Amino acid sequence: MSATSPYIGRFAPTPSGHLHFGSLLAALASYLDARAHQGTWLIRMEDLDQPRNKPGAAEQILATLHAFGLEHDGELWIQSERQAIYAAQIDAWLEQGLAYYCDCSRRDLESHQGVYPGTCRDRGLPPAPDHAVRVIAGPHAYDFIDRLQPATRKPQHLESEVGDFVIRRRDGIVAYQLAVVMDDVAQGVTDIVRGADLLDSTPRQLRLYDLLGAPPPRYLHIPLVVRQQGEKLSKRLGSAALDVAHASDTLFTALVALHQQPPQTLRGASIRAQLDWAIEHWNPLRLPAVQEIRQDQLPQY
């Protein structure tokens, strides 16, 4: 990707519940980075895992983002409307020998410490309702430069450290890794700002960029806010929904949590005034270069 390409960023929530404070931090950081670069900021609903989706969650997410002044550009993309496009790419890789069907269960893989040993690669399994599809990891090691996280990670050798990985699950649902990369390529995304819990997914996504013949984006993985017990804030754990009635106070708290050092005079200011200040002063390098921050260790004002 050319450093002179117009900036295109995105926020891609899953409509499995409400937005909580952790998801606000990811959305806000992504939004500020895009606006500080005079770029485009897109919203995409990652709703492929239909059993997890909650009725009305997508509308609630959009309403919450609107209440916090995080207005997106362009049309809203919905992944479930792109199923045929993902299926066509999977079929193409199957035909080219770059992917194959797999009937291994999780129990079959328990003794391999998370590395798929290629059990089904040469079995020539036919398509079946309960067969997953795996893409061949290839012999290359993948590394990337993150704009915040330290460059001390070793390149990941997918073949020996991960193995051939799933791009369509046994239940027929297209895997996150494939859908997110195909959508980012289709939308021309140049910059991805997201939580550091996705750092380990990045080498697999880089493999898919290679197979698609597309340049990868720039990455900025921000620290994840976790509870004192080390659990990340999440919908699954019932993290509290954002209260839009207190959006101004919560936005100020989010700017503090992102280590942006907003002045005390900004506390209680309008959403628009806070965002204008934050865009002008946005500096992600103020964030600590760590993958997790405990809630009780967030800066206090």
C-alpha positions as CSV (number, residue, x, y, z in Angstrom):
1,M,0.0,0.0,0.0
2,S,1.3,3.4,-0.9
3,A,2.0,5.8,1.9
4,T,0.3,8.5,-0.2
5,S,-3.0,6.5,-0.6
6,P,-6.0,8.4,0.7
7,Y,-6.7,7.1,4.2
8,I,-9.7,4.8,4.6
9,G,-10.4,3.3,8.0
10,R,-13.3,1.4,9.4
11,F,-15.1,0.1,12.5
12,A,-16.6,-3.3,12.2
13,P,-18.8,-4.3,15.2
14,T,-20.6,-7.6,15.7
15,P,-24.4,-7.2,16.4
16,S,-24.3,-9.7,19.2
17,G,-25.3,-7.1,21.8
18,H,-24.9,-3.5,22.9
19,L,-21.7,-1.4,22.7
20,H,-19.8,-1.3,25.9
21,F,-16.9,1.0,27.0
22,G,-14.3,-1.3,25.5
23,S,-16.0,-1.2,22.1
24,L,-16.3,2.6,22.4
25,L,-12.5,2.9,22.8
26,A,-11.9,0.9,19.6
27,A,-14.5,2.9,17.7
28,L,-13.3,6.3,19.0
29,A,-9.6,5.5,18.3
30,S,-10.5,4.3,14.8
31,Y,-12.6,7.4,14.1
32,L,-10.0,9.9,15.5
33,D,-7.2,8.3,13.5
34,A,-9.3,8.6,10.3
35,R,-10.4,12.2,10.9
36,A,-6.9,13.3,12.0
37,H,-5.7,12.1,8.6
38,Q,-8.6,13.8,6.7
39,G,-9.6,10.3,5.8
40,T,-12.8,8.3,5.3
41,W,-14.3,6.3,8.1
42,L,-16.6,3.3,7.3
43,I,-18.9,1.1,9.4
44,R,-19.4,-2.5,8.6
45,M,-21.7,-4.9,10.4
46,E,-19.9,-8.3,10.9
47,D,-23.1,-10.4,11.3
48,L,-22.1,-13.7,9.7
49,D,-22.4,-15.6,12.9
50,Q,-26.2,-15.5,12.9
51,P,-26.8,-17.6,16.0
52,R,-24.9,-15.0,18.1
53,N,-26.7,-12.0,16.6
54,K,-29.3,-10.2,18.8
55,P,-32.5,-8.7,17.3
56,G,-32.2,-5.0,17.1
57,A,-28.5,-4.9,18.1
58,A,-27.3,-3.5,14.8
59,E,-29.7,-0.6,15.1
60,Q,-28.7,0.0,18.7
61,I,-25.1,0.1,17.8
62,L,-25.6,2.7,15.1
63,A,-27.8,4.8,17.4
64,T,-25.1,4.7,20.1
65,L,-22.3,5.7,17.7
66,H,-24.6,8.5,16.5
67,A,-25.1,9.7,20.1
68,F,-21.3,9.9,20.6
69,G,-20.9,11.9,17.4
70,L,-19.2,9.1,15.5
71,E,-20.8,9.5,12.1
72,H,-19.6,7.2,9.3
73,D,-19.0,7.9,5.7
74,G,-20.6,6.1,2.7
75,E,-23.0,3.2,2.9
76,L,-23.3,0.8,5.7
77,W,-21.9,-2.6,4.7
78,I,-23.5,-5.8,6.1
79,Q,-21.4,-9.0,5.7
80,S,-24.4,-11.3,5.5
81,E,-25.3,-9.7,2.2
82,R,-21.9,-10.7,0.7
83,Q,-22.2,-14.5,1.2
84,A,-22.1,-15.3,-2.5
85,I,-18.8,-13.3,-2.9
86,Y,-17.1,-15.2,-0.1
87,A,-18.4,-18.6,-1.4
88,A,-17.1,-17.8,-4.9
89,Q,-13.6,-17.1,-3.5
90,I,-13.6,-20.3,-1.4
91,D,-14.6,-22.3,-4.5
92,A,-11.8,-20.8,-6.5
93,W,-9.2,-21.7,-4.0
94,L,-10.6,-25.2,-3.7
95,E,-10.3,-25.6,-7.5
96,Q,-6.8,-24.2,-7.5
97,G,-5.6,-26.6,-4.7
98,L,-5.1,-23.7,-2.3
99,A,-7.8,-24.9,0.1
100,Y,-9.4,-28.3,1.0
101,Y,-12.3,-29.8,2.9
102,C,-11.7,-31.0,6.4
103,D,-13.8,-33.2,8.8
104,C,-11.5,-32.9,11.9
105,S,-13.3,-32.1,15.1
106,R,-11.9,-30.1,18.0
107,R,-11.4,-33.3,19.9
108,D,-9.3,-34.7,17.0
109,L,-7.0,-31.7,17.4
110,E,-6.7,-31.5,21.2
111,S,-3.3,-33.3,21.2
112,H,-1.7,-31.0,18.7
113,Q,-1.5,-27.9,21.0
114,G,-3.4,-25.6,18.6
115,V,-1.4,-26.4,15.5
116,Y,-3.3,-28.1,12.7
117,P,-1.2,-31.0,11.5
118,G,-2.5,-31.1,7.9
119,T,-4.6,-34.3,8.5
120,C,-7.0,-33.7,5.7
121,R,-4.7,-31.9,3.2
122,D,-4.2,-34.9,1.0
123,R,-7.3,-36.8,1.7
124,G,-9.3,-35.3,-1.1
125,L,-12.5,-35.1,0.9
126,P,-15.7,-34.1,-1.1
127,P,-17.9,-31.3,-0.1
128,A,-20.3,-32.2,2.7
129,P,-22.6,-30.2,5.1
130,D,-20.4,-30.9,8.1
131,H,-17.0,-30.3,6.4
132,A,-15.0,-27.2,7.1
133,V,-12.7,-25.6,4.5
134,R,-9.1,-24.9,5.3
135,V,-6.6,-22.7,3.4
136,I,-3.1,-23.9,3.0
137,A,-0.8,-21.8,5.3
138,G,2.2,-22.0,3.0
139,P,5.9,-22.0,4.0
140,H,6.4,-18.3,4.6
141,A,6.8,-16.4,7.9
142,Y,4.7,-13.3,8.3
143,D,5.5,-10.2,10.2
144,F,4.2,-6.6,10.2
145,I,5.0,-3.2,11.7
146,D,2.5,-2.0,14.1
147,R,2.2,1.7,14.7
148,L,2.1,1.3,18.4
149,Q,3.0,-2.2,19.6
150,P,6.7,-2.9,20.0
151,A,8.5,-4.5,17.1
152,T,9.8,-7.3,19.3
153,R,7.5,-10.0,18.1
154,K,9.0,-12.8,16.1
155,P,7.7,-13.4,12.6
156,Q,5.0,-16.1,12.7
157,H,5.6,-19.2,10.7
158,L,2.0,-20.2,10.0
159,E,2.8,-23.7,8.8
160,S,4.5,-24.8,12.0
161,E,2.9,-22.4,14.5
162,V,-0.8,-22.4,13.3
163,G,-1.1,-24.8,10.4
164,D,-3.7,-24.7,7.6
165,F,-6.5,-22.6,9.0
166,V,-10.3,-22.5,8.6
167,I,-11.9,-20.1,6.2
168,R,-15.4,-21.8,6.4
169,R,-16.5,-23.5,9.5
170,R,-18.1,-26.9,9.8
171,D,-21.4,-25.2,10.4
172,G,-21.1,-23.5,7.1
173,I,-20.4,-20.0,8.5
174,V,-17.6,-18.1,6.7
175,A,-14.7,-17.6,9.1
176,Y,-13.9,-14.1,10.4
177,Q,-10.4,-14.2,9.0
178,L,-11.6,-14.5,5.4
179,A,-14.6,-12.2,5.5
180,V,-12.7,-9.4,7.2
181,V,-9.9,-9.5,4.7
182,M,-12.1,-9.7,1.6
183,D,-14.2,-6.8,2.9
184,D,-11.2,-4.6,3.7
185,V,-9.8,-5.3,0.3
186,A,-13.2,-4.5,-1.4
187,Q,-13.6,-1.3,0.6
188,G,-10.1,-0.2,-0.1
189,V,-9.2,0.0,3.6
190,T,-5.7,1.4,4.1
191,D,-5.6,1.6,7.9
192,I,-6.9,-0.7,10.6
193,V,-7.2,0.5,14.2
194,R,-8.5,-2.3,16.5
195,G,-7.9,-4.0,19.8
196,A,-4.6,-5.8,20.6
197,D,-6.5,-9.0,21.1
198,L,-6.4,-9.3,17.3
199,L,-2.6,-9.1,17.0
200,D,-2.3,-12.9,16.7
201,S,-4.9,-13.0,13.9
202,T,-2.9,-10.6,11.8
203,P,-0.4,-13.1,10.2
204,R,-3.3,-15.3,9.0
205,Q,-4.9,-12.3,7.5
206,L,-1.6,-11.3,5.8
207,R,-1.5,-14.8,4.2
208,L,-5.0,-14.1,2.8
209,Y,-3.9,-10.7,1.5
210,D,-1.1,-12.6,-0.3
211,L,-3.5,-15.1,-1.8
212,L,-5.8,-12.3,-3.0
213,G,-2.9,-10.4,-4.5
214,A,-3.8,-7.3,-2.4
215,P,-1.5,-5.1,-0.4
216,P,-2.1,-5.2,3.4
217,P,-3.1,-2.2,5.4
218,R,-1.2,-0.3,8.1
219,Y,-2.1,-1.6,11.6
220,L,-2.5,0.1,14.9
221,H,-3.5,-2.3,17.7
222,I,-4.6,-0.4,20.8
223,P,-4.4,-1.9,24.3
224,L,-7.3,-3.8,25.5
225,V,-9.1,-2.7,28.7
226,V,-9.5,-5.8,30.9
227,R,-11.1,-6.4,34.3
228,Q,-8.9,-6.9,37.3
229,Q,-9.2,-10.7,36.8
230,G,-7.7,-10.2,33.3
231,E,-11.0,-10.7,31.3
232,K,-11.6,-8.3,28.5
233,L,-14.7,-6.1,28.5
234,S,-17.1,-8.0,26.3
235,K,-20.8,-8.5,25.5
236,R,-20.4,-12.2,26.4
237,L,-19.3,-11.3,30.0
238,G,-22.2,-8.8,30.3
239,S,-20.1,-5.6,30.3
240,A,-22.4,-2.7,30.9
241,A,-24.1,-1.0,27.9
242,L,-23.1,2.6,27.2
243,D,-25.6,5.1,28.6
244,V,-26.2,7.6,25.8
245,A,-27.8,10.0,28.4
246,H,-24.3,10.5,29.7
247,A,-22.5,10.5,26.4
248,S,-20.6,13.7,27.1
249,D,-19.1,12.5,30.4
250,T,-18.4,9.0,28.9
251,L,-16.7,10.5,25.9
252,F,-14.4,12.6,28.1
253,T,-13.6,9.4,30.1
254,A,-12.8,7.6,26.9
255,L,-10.4,10.3,25.8
256,V,-8.7,10.0,29.2
257,A,-8.5,6.2,28.8
258,L,-6.9,6.6,25.4
259,H,-4.2,8.7,27.1
260,Q,-5.1,11.8,25.0
261,Q,-4.8,14.1,28.0
262,P,-7.9,16.3,27.4
263,P,-7.9,19.5,29.4
264,Q,-10.2,19.8,32.3
265,T,-12.0,22.7,30.6
266,L,-13.2,20.1,28.1
267,R,-15.1,18.1,30.7
268,G,-18.8,18.7,30.3
269,A,-18.3,20.2,26.8
270,S,-20.5,19.2,23.9
271,I,-19.8,16.1,22.0
272,R,-18.8,18.1,19.0
273,A,-16.4,20.3,21.0
274,Q,-14.7,17.2,22.5
275,L,-14.4,15.5,19.2
276,D,-13.0,18.6,17.4
277,W,-10.4,18.9,20.2
278,A,-9.6,15.2,20.0
279,I,-9.2,15.2,16.2
280,E,-6.8,18.1,16.3
281,H,-4.7,16.7,19.2
282,W,-4.9,13.0,18.3
283,N,-1.7,11.2,19.1
284,P,-1.9,7.4,19.4
285,L,1.7,7.2,20.6
286,R,0.5,8.5,23.9
287,L,-1.0,5.1,24.5
288,P,1.2,2.6,26.3
289,A,2.8,0.0,24.0
290,V,1.2,-2.9,25.9
291,Q,-1.5,-5.3,24.9
292,E,-3.7,-4.9,28.0
293,I,-4.6,-2.2,30.5
294,R,-6.5,-3.1,33.7
295,Q,-9.6,-1.0,34.4
296,D,-8.2,0.1,37.7
297,Q,-4.9,1.2,36.0
298,L,-6.6,3.6,33.6
299,P,-5.5,7.3,34.0
300,Q,-7.8,9.2,36.3
301,Y,-8.8,12.9,36.0
